[in-house]
């Protein structure tokens, strides 16, 4: 099975630090798509301890990642990075399937799935 997302080394290091701070070193990183946001869909990331039957498991730079099979088409080819600047740091998500996104970059829509936009 091919990988759905690509987690950069910088993003993996940040996730590892966050796991350590939250005492979640044995957890998986869940990358998900949910309805909402300015453009109709939004990204979600969090820690999980259990693999569900409809999960695809990947590993990137030592971080175990879970993606729901229903989200795989929407996320296929997505690159997650972590950028640090003088104004602070944050995750960046580049999704080749997104045809529109909002200014904050966390909300998007694809040609096949628009979601339900919220007022921002």
C-alpha positions as CSV (number, residue, x, y, z in Angstrom):
1,X,0.0,0.0,0.0
2,X,1.4,3.4,-0.9
3,X,1.8,6.3,1.5
4,X,-0.9,8.9,1.6
5,X,1.0,11.8,3.3
6,X,4.6,12.8,3.6
7,X,5.7,14.1,6.9
8,X,8.9,16.1,6.7
9,X,11.8,15.6,9.1
10,X,11.1,19.0,10.7
11,X,7.4,18.1,11.2
12,X,8.4,14.7,12.7
13,X,10.8,16.4,15.1
14,X,8.1,18.8,16.2
15,X,5.5,16.0,16.6
16,X,8.0,14.0,18.7
17,X,8.6,17.0,21.0
18,X,4.8,17.5,21.3
19,X,4.4,13.8,22.1
20,X,7.1,14.0,24.8
21,X,5.5,17.1,26.4
22,X,2.1,15.5,26.4
23,X,3.5,12.2,27.7
24,X,2.1,10.5,24.5
25,X,5.4,8.9,23.2
26,X,3.7,5.6,22.4
27,X,0.8,7.3,20.5
28,X,0.1,7.5,16.8
29,X,-0.3,10.8,15.0
30,X,-3.8,10.9,13.5
31,X,-4.1,13.1,10.3
32,X,-7.7,13.6,9.4
33,X,-10.2,15.6,7.3
34,X,-13.4,17.0,8.8
35,X,-16.2,19.1,7.5
36,X,-16.1,22.9,8.3
37,X,-13.8,25.8,8.0
38,X,-14.0,28.7,5.6
39,X,-13.7,26.5,2.5
40,X,-15.7,23.5,3.6
41,X,-13.2,21.0,4.8
42,X,-10.4,21.3,7.4
43,X,-7.4,19.3,8.6
44,X,-7.1,17.7,12.0
45,X,-4.2,16.3,13.8
46,X,-4.1,14.6,17.2
47,X,-2.8,11.6,19.1
48,X,-4.4,8.2,19.1
49,X,-3.6,5.0,20.9
50,X,-5.7,2.5,18.9
51,X,-5.8,1.5,15.2
52,X,-9.3,1.2,13.8
53,X,-10.2,-1.3,11.1
54,X,-10.6,1.5,8.6
55,X,-7.2,3.1,9.3
56,X,-4.1,3.1,7.1
57,X,-0.9,3.1,9.1
58,X,2.3,4.8,7.8
59,X,5.6,5.7,9.4
60,X,7.6,8.8,8.7
61,X,10.9,9.6,10.4
62,X,9.9,7.4,13.3
63,X,6.4,8.8,13.7
64,X,3.6,6.4,13.3
65,X,0.8,8.0,11.4
66,X,-2.9,7.0,11.0
67,X,-5.2,8.1,8.2
68,X,-8.8,6.9,7.8
69,X,-9.3,5.1,4.4
70,X,-12.2,7.5,3.7
71,X,-9.7,10.4,4.0
72,X,-7.0,8.8,1.9
73,X,-8.2,10.1,-1.5
74,X,-8.6,13.6,-0.2
75,X,-5.1,13.6,1.5
76,X,-3.2,11.6,-1.1
77,X,0.1,13.3,-1.9
78,X,-0.3,15.8,1.0
79,X,3.0,17.1,2.4
80,X,3.1,18.2,6.1
81,X,6.1,20.4,7.1
82,X,6.9,22.5,10.2
83,X,8.3,26.0,9.6
84,X,9.9,28.2,12.2
85,X,10.2,32.0,11.8
86,X,10.7,35.1,14.0
87,X,6.9,35.3,14.4
88,X,6.7,31.7,15.7
89,X,6.3,28.3,14.2
90,X,3.6,26.1,12.8
91,X,2.7,23.2,10.6
92,X,2.2,23.8,6.9
93,X,0.0,21.5,4.8
94,X,0.4,21.3,1.0
95,X,-2.4,19.2,-0.5
96,X,-2.3,18.7,-4.3
97,X,-6.0,17.8,-4.3
98,X,-7.1,21.1,-2.9
99,X,-8.6,23.4,-5.5
100,X,-9.4,26.2,-3.1
101,X,-8.2,27.1,0.4
102,X,-8.7,29.9,2.9
103,X,-6.1,32.4,3.9
104,X,-5.2,30.6,7.1
105,X,-4.3,27.4,5.1
106,X,-6.2,25.0,7.3
107,X,-9.4,25.0,5.4
108,X,-9.8,23.7,1.8
109,X,-12.0,22.0,-0.7
110,X,-11.3,19.5,-3.5
111,X,-13.0,19.0,-6.9
112,X,-14.7,15.8,-5.6
113,X,-15.6,17.0,-2.1
114,X,-16.5,20.6,-1.1
115,X,-17.7,20.1,2.5
116,X,-19.9,22.7,4.2
117,X,-18.2,26.1,4.7
118,X,-18.6,27.9,8.0
119,X,-18.5,31.7,8.6
120,X,-14.9,32.7,9.5
